[in-house]
Amino acid sequence: MFLLATLLIGGMMFSGCKKDTPTPEPTPTPTTTTVVYKVEKEFENRVMSDCFKLNVTYTNAKGESITETGVVLPWEKSFEVTSPFTAKMEGELVYNENELPQEVIYGKRYGIGYYNKSSLVIDMVGAFSKDDKEDFLEVLQNNPNRLKFSEEKTF
């Protein structure tokens, strides 16, 4: 009787086990959004000196790197992309030393954003300074990357 009960319980244990097959994760549905690249000329009531131009490289909707040089500020590009999309922007403010005013207002204010319904959602990074021409040139000599920037976001 004991042997029969052991065989019966053992058989129930093996027949009651069922392998769990993992449920495949659903593939995310591609969505479209409008990506916006932006570099501004103003920050906290300061307007950058007109002697500065922008050299910028950004990722377009096809994932290609596009470079624009000598662009007048403010600058903005926007286009529709299919998610997931990694937007990348790298830039540098350039100037001609002979065109620098005696009082130089300079800095960086940039960001990558998107349109949510009809509202632009963008976190701008920025800081501007005001120096005499000689002080500005000394700052750049000691900090050669001061006018460069880079940002990347995935949507």
DSSP file (Angstrom, degrees, kcal/mol; ACC not computed):
  #  RESIDUE AA STRUCTURE BP1 BP2  ACC     N-H-->O    O-->H-N    N-H-->O    O-->H-N    TCO  KAPPA ALPHA  PHI   PSI    X-CA   Y-CA   Z-CA
    1    1 A M     >        0   0    0      0, 0.0     4,-2.4     0, 0.0     5,-0.2   0.000 360.0 360.0 360.0 -42.9    0.0    0.0    0.0
    2    2 A F  H  >  +     0   0    0      1,-0.2     4,-2.3     2,-0.2     5,-0.2   0.912 360.0  49.5 -62.7 -42.9    2.9    2.3    0.9
    3    3 A L  H  > S+     0   0    0      1,-0.2     4,-2.2     2,-0.2    -1,-0.2   0.891 111.0  49.5 -63.7 -40.8    4.6    1.6   -2.4
    4    4 A L  H  > S+     0   0    0      2,-0.2     4,-2.3     1,-0.2    -1,-0.2   0.904 111.1  48.9 -65.9 -41.9    1.5    2.2   -4.3
    5    5 A A  H  X S+     0   0    0     -4,-2.4     4,-2.5     2,-0.2     5,-0.2   0.896 111.0  50.7 -65.4 -40.2    0.9    5.5   -2.6
    6    6 A T  H  X S+     0   0    0     -4,-2.3     4,-2.6     2,-0.2    -2,-0.2   0.915 111.8  47.0 -63.8 -44.2    4.5    6.6   -3.2
    7    7 A L  H  X S+     0   0    0     -4,-2.2     4,-2.3     2,-0.2    -1,-0.2   0.898 112.9  49.7 -64.6 -40.0    4.2    5.8   -6.9
    8    8 A L  H  X S+     0   0    0     -4,-2.3     4,-1.9     2,-0.2    -2,-0.2   0.925 113.8  44.1 -65.3 -45.5    0.9    7.6   -7.2
    9    9 A I  H  X S+     0   0    0     -4,-2.5     4,-2.0     2,-0.2    -2,-0.2   0.912 114.1  50.7 -66.5 -42.8    2.2   10.8   -5.4
   10   10 A G  H  X S+     0   0    0     -4,-2.6     4,-1.8     1,-0.2    -2,-0.2   0.891 110.2  49.8 -61.8 -40.4    5.5   10.7   -7.5
   11   11 A G  H  X S+     0   0    0     -4,-2.3     4,-2.3     1,-0.2    -1,-0.2   0.876 109.2  51.7 -66.1 -37.8    3.5   10.3  -10.7
   12   12 A M  H  X S+     0   0    0     -4,-1.9     4,-1.9     1,-0.2    -1,-0.2   0.875 107.0  54.1 -67.0 -35.9    1.3   13.3   -9.8
   13   13 A M  H  X S+     0   0    0     -4,-2.0     4,-0.8     2,-0.2    -2,-0.2   0.925 112.9  42.0 -64.3 -43.8    4.4   15.4   -9.1
   14   14 A F  H  < S+     0   0    0     -4,-1.8     3,-0.3     1,-0.2    -2,-0.2   0.883 117.6  45.4 -72.4 -37.2    5.9   14.8  -12.5
   15   15 A S  H  < S+     0   0    0     -4,-2.3    -1,-0.2     1,-0.2    -2,-0.2   0.757 109.2  56.9 -79.0 -21.5    2.6   15.1  -14.4
   16   16 A G  H  < S+     0   0    0     -4,-1.9     2,-0.3    -5,-0.2    -1,-0.2   0.672  86.9  93.9 -81.6 -17.0    1.7   18.3  -12.5
   17   17 A C     <  -     0   0    0     -4,-0.8     2,-0.4    -3,-0.3    -4,-0.0  -0.565  54.5-175.2 -78.3 137.0    4.8   20.1  -13.5
   18   18 A K        -     0   0    0     -2,-0.3     2,-0.2     0, 0.0    -2,-0.0  -0.999  26.6-118.1-133.9 132.9    4.5   22.3  -16.5
   19   19 A K        -     0   0    0     -2,-0.4     2,-0.7     1,-0.1    -2,-0.0  -0.506  25.6-131.0 -71.6 133.8    7.3   24.1  -18.2
   20   20 A D        -     0   0    0     -2,-0.2    -1,-0.1     3,-0.0     0, 0.0  -0.757  18.2-156.6 -84.5 120.6    6.9   27.9  -18.2
   21   21 A T        -     0   0    0     -2,-0.7     2,-0.0     1,-0.0    -2,-0.0  -0.866  24.4-115.1 -97.2 128.6    7.4   29.2  -21.6
   22   22 A P        -     0   0    0      0, 0.0    -1,-0.0     0, 0.0     3,-0.0  -0.343  23.6-124.4 -65.3 139.2    8.4   32.9  -21.6
   23   23 A T        -     0   0    0      1,-0.1     2,-0.0    -2,-0.0    -3,-0.0  -0.708  31.8-115.3 -81.0 125.6    5.9   35.2  -23.2
   24   24 A P        -     0   0    0      0, 0.0    -1,-0.1     0, 0.0     3,-0.1  -0.354  29.5-110.2 -65.2 141.5    7.7   37.2  -25.9
   25   25 A E        -     0   0    0      1,-0.1     2,-0.1    -2,-0.0     0, 0.0  -0.481  38.2-108.7 -68.1 136.6    7.9   41.0  -25.2
   26   26 A P        -     0   0    0      0, 0.0    -1,-0.1     0, 0.0     3,-0.0  -0.421  32.5-111.2 -67.5 142.1    5.7   42.9  -27.6
   27   27 A T        -     0   0    0     -2,-0.1     2,-0.0     1,-0.1     0, 0.0  -0.579  38.6-110.0 -72.3 128.7    7.6   44.9  -30.2
   28   28 A P        -     0   0    0      0, 0.0    -1,-0.1     0, 0.0     3,-0.0  -0.341  30.1-116.4 -63.3 139.8    7.1   48.6  -29.5
   29   29 A T        -     0   0    0      1,-0.1    54,-0.1    -3,-0.0     2,-0.1  -0.618  32.9-114.4 -74.9 126.1    5.0   50.3  -32.1
   30   30 A P        -     0   0    0      0, 0.0     2,-0.3     0, 0.0    -1,-0.1  -0.375  37.6-170.1 -62.1 137.4    7.1   52.9  -33.9
   31   31 A T        -     0   0    0     52,-0.3    52,-3.5    -2,-0.1     2,-0.4  -0.888  14.7-130.0-124.3 158.2    5.8   56.4  -33.3
   32   32 A T  E     +A   82   0A   0     -2,-0.3     2,-0.3    50,-0.2    50,-0.2  -0.853  27.2 168.9-109.9 147.7    6.8   59.7  -34.9
   33   33 A T  E     -A   81   0A   0     48,-2.1    48,-2.9    -2,-0.4     2,-0.6  -0.958  36.5-110.3-146.3 161.9    7.8   62.9  -33.1
   34   34 A T  E     -A   80   0A   0     81,-0.4    81,-1.2    -2,-0.3     2,-0.3  -0.881  30.0-154.5 -99.2 117.9    9.3   66.2  -34.1
   35   35 A V  E     -AB  79 114A   0     44,-2.6    44,-1.7    -2,-0.6     2,-0.4  -0.723   8.4-161.5 -90.5 140.6   12.9   66.7  -33.0
   36   36 A V  E     -AB  78 113A   0     77,-2.5    77,-2.9    -2,-0.3     2,-0.4  -0.988   8.9-166.3-128.4 125.6   14.1   70.2  -32.5
   37   37 A Y  E     +AB  77 112A   0     40,-3.2    40,-2.0    -2,-0.4     2,-0.4  -0.897  20.1 179.6-102.9 138.6   17.7   71.4  -32.3
   38   38 A K  E     +AB  76 111A   0     73,-2.0    73,-1.9    -2,-0.4     2,-0.4  -0.991  23.5 179.8-148.5 135.3   18.2   74.9  -31.0
   39   39 A V  E     -AB  75 110A   0     36,-2.7    36,-2.7    -2,-0.4    71,-0.2  -0.989  23.1-158.0-130.8 123.7   21.0   77.3  -30.2
   40   40 A E        -     0   0    0     69,-2.7    69,-0.4    -2,-0.4    33,-0.1  -0.599  22.0-149.9-104.9 163.1   20.0   80.7  -28.9
   41   41 A K  S    S+     0   0    0     -2,-0.2     7,-3.1    67,-0.1     2,-0.3   0.485  78.7  63.3-104.4  -9.7   21.7   84.1  -28.8
   42   42 A E  E     +E   47   0B   0      5,-0.2     2,-0.3    67,-0.1     5,-0.2  -0.903  49.9 166.0-122.7 147.7   20.0   85.4  -25.6
   43   43 A F  E >   -E   46   0B   0      3,-2.4     3,-1.2    -2,-0.3    85,-0.1  -0.860  69.8 -13.6-160.0 126.0   20.1   84.3  -22.0
   44   44 A E  T 3  S-     0   0    0     -2,-0.3     3,-0.1     1,-0.3    84,-0.0   0.912 128.6 -47.3  48.5  56.1   19.0   86.0  -18.8
   45   45 A N  T 3  S+     0   0    0      1,-0.2     2,-0.4     0, 0.0    -1,-0.3   0.651 115.0 116.7  63.6  18.4   18.7   89.5  -20.4
   46   46 A R  E <   -E   43   0B   0     -3,-1.2    -3,-2.4    59,-0.0     2,-0.5  -0.957  50.2-156.8-116.1 137.6   22.1   89.2  -22.1
   47   47 A V  E     -E   42   0B   0     -2,-0.4    -5,-0.2    -5,-0.2    58,-0.1  -0.957  25.3-116.5-114.3 126.3   22.5   89.1  -25.9
   48   48 A M        -     0   0    0     -7,-3.1    58,-0.2    -2,-0.5    -7,-0.0  -0.263  40.2 -94.1 -60.5 143.7   25.6   87.5  -27.3
   49   49 A S    >   -     0   0    0     56,-2.7     3,-1.5     1,-0.1    -1,-0.1  -0.271  31.3-121.5 -58.3 144.4   27.9   89.9  -29.3
   50   50 A D  T 3  S+     0   0    0      1,-0.3    -1,-0.1    -3,-0.1    23,-0.1   0.581 100.8  80.2 -67.4 -10.0   27.2   89.8  -33.0
   51   51 A C  T 3  S+     0   0    0     48,-0.1    45,-0.5    44,-0.0     2,-0.3   0.637  75.3  93.8 -73.3 -11.9   30.8   88.8  -33.8
   52   52 A F    <   +     0   0    0     -3,-1.5    21,-0.5    43,-0.1     2,-0.3  -0.637  49.7 179.4 -89.8 138.5   30.0   85.1  -33.0
   53   53 A K  E     -F   94   0C   0     41,-2.6    41,-2.5    -2,-0.3     2,-0.4  -0.791  23.9-118.4-123.3 170.2   28.9   82.5  -35.6
   54   54 A L  E     -FG  93  71C   0     17,-2.3    17,-2.8    -2,-0.3     2,-0.5  -0.942  15.4-168.7-119.5 131.1   28.0   78.8  -35.1
   55   55 A N  E     +F   92   0C   0     37,-2.5    37,-2.2    -2,-0.4     2,-0.4  -0.986  29.0 173.2-107.6 123.5   29.6   75.7  -36.6
   56   56 A V  E     -FG  91  68C   0     12,-2.8    12,-3.0    -2,-0.5     2,-0.4  -0.984  26.8-164.6-139.1 143.4   27.3   72.8  -35.8
   57   57 A T  E     +FG  90  67C   0     33,-3.1    33,-2.8    -2,-0.4     2,-0.3  -0.997  23.0 168.0-123.9 130.9   27.0   69.1  -36.6
   58   58 A Y  E     -FG  89  66C   0      8,-2.4     8,-3.1    -2,-0.4     2,-0.5  -0.931  37.8-107.0-140.5 162.1   23.7   67.3  -36.0
   59   59 A T  E     - G   0  65C   0     29,-1.7     6,-0.2    -2,-0.3    29,-0.1  -0.806  36.5-151.2 -91.7 124.7   22.0   64.0  -36.8
   60   60 A N    >   -     0   0    0      4,-2.8     3,-2.0    -2,-0.5    28,-0.1  -0.215  37.2 -84.5 -87.1-176.4   19.2   64.4  -39.3
   61   61 A A  T 3  S+     0   0    0      1,-0.3    21,-0.3     2,-0.1    -1,-0.1   0.748 129.1  54.3 -62.3 -25.3   16.0   62.3  -39.7
   62   62 A K  T 3  S-     0   0    0      2,-0.1    -1,-0.3    19,-0.1     3,-0.1   0.449 120.0-107.8 -87.4  -0.2   17.9   59.7  -41.8
   63   63 A G  S <  S+     0   0    0     -3,-2.0     2,-0.2     1,-0.3    -2,-0.1   0.575  75.7 137.1  84.9  10.1   20.6   59.3  -39.0
   64   64 A E        -     0   0    0      1,-0.0    -4,-2.8    -5,-0.0     2,-0.5  -0.601  58.1-116.9 -88.8 150.4   23.2   61.1  -41.1
   65   65 A S  E     -G   59   0C   0     -6,-0.2     2,-0.4    -2,-0.2    -6,-0.2  -0.777  31.3-168.0 -86.7 126.3   25.6   63.7  -39.7
   66   66 A I  E     -G   58   0C   0     -8,-3.1    -8,-2.4    -2,-0.5     2,-0.4  -0.948   3.2-158.2-116.1 134.2   25.0   67.1  -41.2
   67   67 A T  E     -G   57   0C   0     -2,-0.4     2,-0.4   -10,-0.2   -10,-0.2  -0.950   8.8-176.5-116.7 132.7   27.5   70.0  -40.7
   68   68 A E  E     -G   56   0C   0    -12,-3.0   -12,-2.8    -2,-0.4     2,-0.3  -0.987  10.5-163.0-123.2 136.2   26.7   73.7  -41.1
   69   69 A T  E     +     0   0C   0     -2,-0.4   -14,-0.2   -14,-0.2   -15,-0.0  -0.901  63.0  14.4-123.1 150.3   29.4   76.4  -40.7
   70   70 A G  E    S+     0   0C   0     -2,-0.3     2,-0.2     1,-0.2   -15,-0.2   0.798  78.0 171.4  64.6  31.6   29.3   80.1  -40.1
   71   71 A V  E     -G   54   0C   0    -17,-2.8   -17,-2.3    -3,-0.2     2,-0.3  -0.529  31.9-125.7 -78.3 136.6   25.6   80.1  -39.1
   72   72 A V        -     0   0    0     -2,-0.2   -19,-0.1   -19,-0.2    -1,-0.1  -0.634  45.4 -83.6 -79.5 137.7   24.2   83.3  -37.7
   73   73 A L  S    S+     0   0    0    -21,-0.5     2,-0.1    -2,-0.3   -33,-0.1  -0.572 101.7  54.0 -87.3 153.0   22.5   82.9  -34.4
   74   74 A P  S    S-     0   0    0      0, 0.0     2,-0.4     0, 0.0   -34,-0.2   0.589  74.9-178.4 -73.5 159.1   19.8   82.1  -33.3
   75   75 A W  E     +A   39   0A   0    -36,-2.7   -36,-2.7    -2,-0.1     2,-0.3  -0.975   8.8 170.2-130.9 140.7   19.7   78.7  -35.1
   76   76 A E  E     -A   38   0A   0     -2,-0.4     2,-0.4   -38,-0.2   -38,-0.2  -0.984   9.5-176.6-151.7 139.9   17.0   76.0  -35.1
   77   77 A K  E     +A   37   0A   0    -40,-2.0   -40,-3.2    -2,-0.3     2,-0.3  -0.995  10.1 174.5-132.5 139.6   16.4   72.8  -37.0
   78   78 A S  E     +A   36   0A   0     -2,-0.4     2,-0.3   -42,-0.2   -42,-0.2  -0.997   6.5 152.2-146.0 146.4   13.3   70.6  -36.7
   79   79 A F  E     -A   35   0A   0    -44,-1.7   -44,-2.6    -2,-0.3     2,-0.3  -0.975  43.9 -93.4-164.1 159.6   12.0   67.5  -38.5
   80   80 A E  E     -A   34   0A   0     -2,-0.3     2,-0.3   -46,-0.2   -46,-0.2  -0.595  41.6-179.2 -81.9 141.0    9.9   64.4  -37.9
   81   81 A V  E     -A   33   0A   0    -48,-2.9   -48,-2.1    -2,-0.3     2,-0.5  -0.914  27.8-118.6-133.2 160.9   11.6   61.2  -36.9
   82   82 A T  E     -A   32   0A   0     -2,-0.3   -50,-0.2   -21,-0.3    73,-0.1  -0.897  51.2 -86.1-101.2 128.5   10.5   57.7  -36.1
   83   83 A S  S    S+     0   0    0    -52,-3.5   -52,-0.3    -2,-0.5     2,-0.1  -0.479 107.2  52.6 -75.7 147.9   11.2   56.4  -32.5
   84   84 A P  S    S+     0   0    0      0, 0.0     2,-0.4     0, 0.0    -2,-0.1   0.515  79.8 150.9 -77.3 143.1   13.5   55.2  -31.3
   85   85 A F        -     0   0    0     -2,-0.1    70,-3.1    -4,-0.1     2,-0.7  -0.997  37.0-146.4-142.2 133.2   15.8   57.9  -32.6
   86   86 A T  E     - H   0 154C   0     -2,-0.4     2,-0.4    68,-0.2    68,-0.3  -0.901  16.1-160.4-103.8 113.7   19.0   59.3  -31.1
   87   87 A A  E     - H   0 153C   0     66,-3.3    66,-2.6    -2,-0.7     2,-0.4  -0.776  11.8-177.5 -92.7 133.5   19.5   63.0  -31.7
   88   88 A K  E     - H   0 152C   0     -2,-0.4   -29,-1.7    64,-0.2     2,-0.4  -0.997   8.0-179.9-136.3 138.3   23.0   64.4  -31.4
   89   89 A M  E     +FH  58 151C   0     62,-2.7    62,-2.6    -2,-0.4     2,-0.4  -0.995   2.0 177.0-139.3 129.5   24.3   67.9  -31.7
   90   90 A E  E     +FH  57 150C   0    -33,-2.8   -33,-3.1    -2,-0.4     2,-0.3  -0.992  16.7 160.5-129.1 140.1   27.8   69.2  -31.4
   91   91 A G  E     -FH  56 149C   0     58,-2.4    58,-2.4    -2,-0.4     2,-0.3  -0.954  26.3-155.2-153.8 172.1   28.9   72.8  -32.0
   92   92 A E  E     -FH  55 148C   0    -37,-2.2   -37,-2.5    -2,-0.3     2,-0.5  -0.971  21.5-130.2-152.0 135.8   31.3   75.6  -31.5
   93   93 A L  E     -F   54   0C   0     54,-2.1     2,-0.3    -2,-0.3   -39,-0.2  -0.757  32.1-168.8 -84.4 131.5   31.0   79.3  -31.5
   94   94 A V  E     +F   53   0C   0    -41,-2.5   -41,-2.6    -2,-0.5     2,-0.3  -0.831   8.3 176.4-121.4 159.5   33.6   80.9  -33.7
   95   95 A Y        -     0   0    0     -2,-0.3     2,-0.6   -43,-0.2   -43,-0.1  -0.976  33.6-115.9-155.6 161.8   34.7   84.5  -34.2
   96   96 A N    >   -     0   0    0    -45,-0.5     3,-2.0    -2,-0.3     4,-0.4  -0.944  24.7-142.9-103.6 121.5   37.1   86.7  -36.0
   97   97 A E  G >  S+     0   0    0     -2,-0.6     3,-1.2     1,-0.3    -1,-0.1   0.824  99.7  59.2 -57.1 -33.1   39.4   88.4  -33.4
   98   98 A N  G 3  S+     0   0    0      1,-0.2    -1,-0.3    -3,-0.1     0, 0.0   0.717 103.8  52.4 -68.4 -20.2   39.4   91.6  -35.4
   99   99 A E  G <  S+     0   0    0     -3,-2.0    -1,-0.2   -48,-0.1    -2,-0.2   0.452  80.1 119.1 -94.5  -1.7   35.6   91.9  -35.1
  100  100 A L    <   -     0   0    0     -3,-1.2     4,-0.1    -4,-0.4    33,-0.1  -0.443  60.9-133.0 -67.0 132.3   35.5   91.5  -31.3
  101  101 A P        -     0   0    0      0, 0.0     3,-0.1     0, 0.0    -1,-0.1  -0.318  25.7-106.0 -75.0 169.0   34.0   94.5  -29.6
  102  102 A Q  S    S+     0   0    0      1,-0.2    31,-2.2    30,-0.1     2,-0.6   0.854 115.9  44.7 -65.3 -33.4   35.7   96.0  -26.5
  103  103 A E  E    S- C   0 132A   0     29,-0.2     2,-0.5    30,-0.1    29,-0.2  -0.954  83.9-160.3-113.9 114.6   33.1   94.5  -24.3
  104  104 A V  E     - C   0 131A   0     27,-3.3    27,-2.5    -2,-0.6     2,-0.6  -0.820  10.9-167.9-103.4 126.4   32.4   90.8  -25.3
  105  105 A I  E     + C   0 130A   0     -2,-0.5   -56,-2.7    25,-0.2     2,-0.3  -0.964  29.1 151.9-109.3 121.7   29.2   89.0  -24.3
  106  106 A Y  E     + C   0 129A   0     23,-2.1    23,-3.4    -2,-0.6     2,-0.3  -0.928   1.8 111.9-146.6 164.3   29.5   85.3  -25.0
  107  107 A G  E     - C   0 128A   0     -2,-0.3     2,-0.4    21,-0.3    21,-0.2  -0.981  52.5 -80.7 160.1-164.0   28.4   81.9  -23.8
  108  108 A K  E     + C   0 127A   0     19,-1.8    19,-1.8    -2,-0.3     2,-0.3  -0.999  30.1 170.0-136.6 134.9   26.3   78.9  -24.8
  109  109 A R  E     + C   0 126A   0     -2,-0.4   -69,-2.7   -69,-0.4     2,-0.3  -0.865  29.2 136.4-143.7 109.1   22.6   78.3  -24.8
  110  110 A Y  E     +BC  39 125A   0     15,-2.3    15,-3.2    -2,-0.3     2,-0.3  -0.934  17.7 162.3-149.6 164.9   21.5   75.1  -26.5
  111  111 A G  E     -B   38   0A   0    -73,-1.9   -73,-2.0    -2,-0.3     2,-0.4  -0.962  31.0-124.5-177.0 164.8   19.2   72.1  -26.3
  112  112 A I  E     +B   37   0A   0     11,-0.4    11,-0.6    -2,-0.3   -75,-0.2  -0.990  42.4 154.9-120.7 129.2   17.5   69.2  -28.1
  113  113 A G  E     -BD  36 122A   0    -77,-2.9   -77,-2.5    -2,-0.4     2,-0.3  -0.679  27.3-139.1-139.8-167.7   13.7   68.9  -27.6
  114  114 A Y  E     -BD  35 121A   0      7,-2.0     7,-3.2   -79,-0.2     2,-0.6  -0.966  27.3-100.9-153.7 163.3   10.5   67.6  -29.2
  115  115 A Y  E     - D   0 120A   0    -81,-1.2     2,-0.7    -2,-0.3   -81,-0.4  -0.836  24.2-165.0 -94.2 125.1    6.9   68.7  -29.7
  116  116 A N  E >  S- D   0 119A   0      3,-3.0     3,-2.1    -2,-0.6     2,-0.6  -0.934  74.2 -46.6-107.8 105.6    4.4   67.2  -27.3
  117  117 A K  T 3  S-     0   0    0     -2,-0.7    -2,-0.0     1,-0.3     0, 0.0  -0.605 124.6 -28.6  61.2-113.5    1.0   67.9  -29.0
  118  118 A S  T 3  S+     0   0    0     -2,-0.6     2,-0.4    -3,-0.1    -1,-0.3   0.396 119.9  96.2-110.6   3.7    1.6   71.6  -29.9
  119  119 A S  E <  S-D  116   0A   0     -3,-2.1    -3,-3.0     2,-0.0     2,-0.5  -0.777  71.0-129.8 -98.9 136.7    4.0   72.5  -27.1
  120  120 A L  E     -D  115   0A   0     -2,-0.4     2,-0.6    -5,-0.2    -5,-0.2  -0.731  19.5-163.0 -82.8 123.6    7.8   72.5  -27.5
  121  121 A V  E     +D  114   0A   0     -7,-3.2    -7,-2.0    -2,-0.5     2,-0.3  -0.935  27.2 147.7-108.6 111.8    9.5   70.6  -24.6
  122  122 A I  E     -D  113   0A   0     -2,-0.6     2,-0.8    -9,-0.2    -9,-0.2  -0.977  40.3-147.0-149.9 131.1   13.2   71.5  -24.5
  123  123 A D        -     0   0    0    -11,-0.6   -11,-0.4    -2,-0.3     2,-0.3  -0.871  26.0-155.6 -97.1 106.9   15.7   71.7  -21.6
  124  124 A M        -     0   0    0     -2,-0.8     2,-0.5   -13,-0.1   -13,-0.2  -0.643   4.2-152.4 -86.1 139.4   18.0   74.4  -22.6
  125  125 A V  E     +C  110   0A   0    -15,-3.2   -15,-2.3    -2,-0.3     2,-0.3  -0.925  32.6 153.5-105.5 133.0   21.6   74.5  -21.1
  126  126 A G  E     +C  109   0A   0     -2,-0.5     2,-0.3   -17,-0.2   -17,-0.3  -0.989  26.6 163.5-164.8 152.8   23.1   77.9  -20.9
  127  127 A A  E     -C  108   0A   0    -19,-1.8   -19,-1.8    -2,-0.3     2,-0.3  -0.846  16.3-164.4-165.2 132.9   25.4   80.4  -19.3
  128  128 A F  E     -C  107   0A   0     -2,-0.3     2,-0.3   -21,-0.2   -21,-0.3  -0.899   3.2-165.3-121.2 152.1   26.7   83.8  -20.6
  129  129 A S  E     -C  106   0A   0    -23,-3.4   -23,-2.1    -2,-0.3     2,-0.4  -0.885  11.2-146.1-130.1 162.9   29.6   85.9  -19.5
  130  130 A K  E     +C  105   0A   0     -2,-0.3     2,-0.3   -25,-0.2   -25,-0.2  -0.981  30.8 155.5-133.9 119.9   30.6   89.5  -20.1
  131  131 A D  E     -C  104   0A   0    -27,-2.5   -27,-3.3    -2,-0.4     2,-0.1  -0.936  46.0 -97.6-139.2 159.3   34.3   90.4  -20.3
  132  132 A D  E  >  -C  103   0A   0     -2,-0.3     4,-2.8   -29,-0.2   -29,-0.2  -0.449  49.1-104.6 -67.5 155.6   36.6   93.0  -21.8
  133  133 A K  H  > S+     0   0    0    -31,-2.2     4,-2.3     1,-0.2     5,-0.2   0.882 121.3  48.5 -52.1 -45.5   38.2   91.9  -25.1
  134  134 A E  H  > S+     0   0    0      1,-0.2     4,-1.8     2,-0.2    -1,-0.2   0.902 112.6  47.9 -65.4 -41.4   41.6   91.1  -23.4
  135  135 A D  H  > S+     0   0    0      2,-0.2     4,-2.6     1,-0.2    -2,-0.2   0.899 110.3  52.8 -65.5 -40.2   40.0   89.2  -20.6
  136  136 A F  H  X S+     0   0    0     -4,-2.8     4,-2.3     1,-0.2    -2,-0.2   0.934 109.5  48.1 -59.8 -47.4   37.9   87.2  -23.1
  137  137 A L  H  X S+     0   0    0     -4,-2.3     4,-1.8     1,-0.2    -1,-0.2   0.859 111.9  50.2 -63.9 -35.1   40.9   86.2  -25.1
  138  138 A E  H  X S+     0   0    0     -4,-1.8     4,-2.1     2,-0.2    -1,-0.2   0.907 108.3  52.5 -68.8 -41.5   42.8   85.2  -22.0
  139  139 A V  H  X S+     0   0    0     -4,-2.6     4,-1.7     1,-0.2    -2,-0.2   0.930 111.9  46.2 -58.8 -45.7   39.8   83.0  -20.8
  140  140 A L  H  < S+     0   0    0     -4,-2.3    -1,-0.2     1,-0.2    -2,-0.2   0.840 108.7  55.1 -68.7 -32.2   39.8   81.2  -24.2
  141  141 A Q  H  < S+     0   0    0     -4,-1.8    -1,-0.2     1,-0.2    -2,-0.2   0.900 115.6  38.7 -65.4 -38.6   43.5   80.8  -24.1
  142  142 A N  H  < S+     0   0    0     -4,-2.1    -2,-0.2     1,-0.2    -1,-0.2   0.692 129.0  33.3 -83.3 -20.3   43.2   79.0  -20.7
  143  143 A N    ><  +     0   0    0     -4,-1.7     3,-2.1    -5,-0.2    -1,-0.2  -0.632  66.6 173.9-134.9  74.8   40.0   77.2  -21.6
  144  144 A P  T 3  S+     0   0    0      0, 0.0     3,-0.4     0, 0.0    -1,-0.1   0.687  79.9  53.0 -61.9 -18.4   40.1   76.4  -25.4
  145  145 A N  T >  S+     0   0    0      1,-0.2     3,-1.8     2,-0.1    -5,-0.1   0.303  75.0 108.4 -96.6   9.7   36.9   74.3  -25.2
  146  146 A R  T <  S+     0   0    0     -3,-2.1    -1,-0.2     1,-0.3    -6,-0.1   0.801  82.5  42.4 -58.5 -32.5   34.9   77.1  -23.5
  147  147 A L  T 3  S+     0   0    0     -3,-0.4   -54,-2.1    -4,-0.2    -1,-0.3   0.303  98.3  93.8-100.2   9.6   32.8   77.8  -26.7
  148  148 A K  E <   +H   92   0C   0     -3,-1.8     2,-0.3   -56,-0.2   -56,-0.2  -0.682  49.2 176.2 -98.9 155.3   32.2   74.1  -27.6
  149  149 A F  E     -H   91   0C   0    -58,-2.4   -58,-2.4    -2,-0.2     2,-0.3  -0.983  12.1-170.7-152.8 161.9   29.2   72.0  -26.7
  150  150 A S  E     +H   90   0C   0     -2,-0.3     2,-0.3   -60,-0.2   -60,-0.2  -0.972   7.5 173.0-155.3 139.9   27.7   68.6  -27.2
  151  151 A E  E     -H   89   0C   0    -62,-2.6   -62,-2.7    -2,-0.3     2,-0.3  -0.995   6.3-173.6-149.9 147.8   24.3   67.0  -26.4
  152  152 A E  E     +H   88   0C   0     -2,-0.3     2,-0.3   -64,-0.2   -64,-0.2  -0.998   6.1 173.8-143.3 137.4   22.6   63.7  -27.2
  153  153 A K  E     -H   87   0C   0    -66,-2.6   -66,-3.3    -2,-0.3     2,-0.5  -0.997  20.4-143.1-143.7 144.3   19.0   62.5  -26.5
  154  154 A T  E      H   86   0C   0     -2,-0.3   -68,-0.2   -68,-0.3   -71,-0.1  -0.927 360.0 360.0-109.1 131.5   17.1   59.4  -27.4
  155  155 A F              0   0    0    -70,-3.1   -69,-0.1    -2,-0.5   -72,-0.1   0.341 360.0 360.0-112.2 360.0   13.4   59.7  -28.2
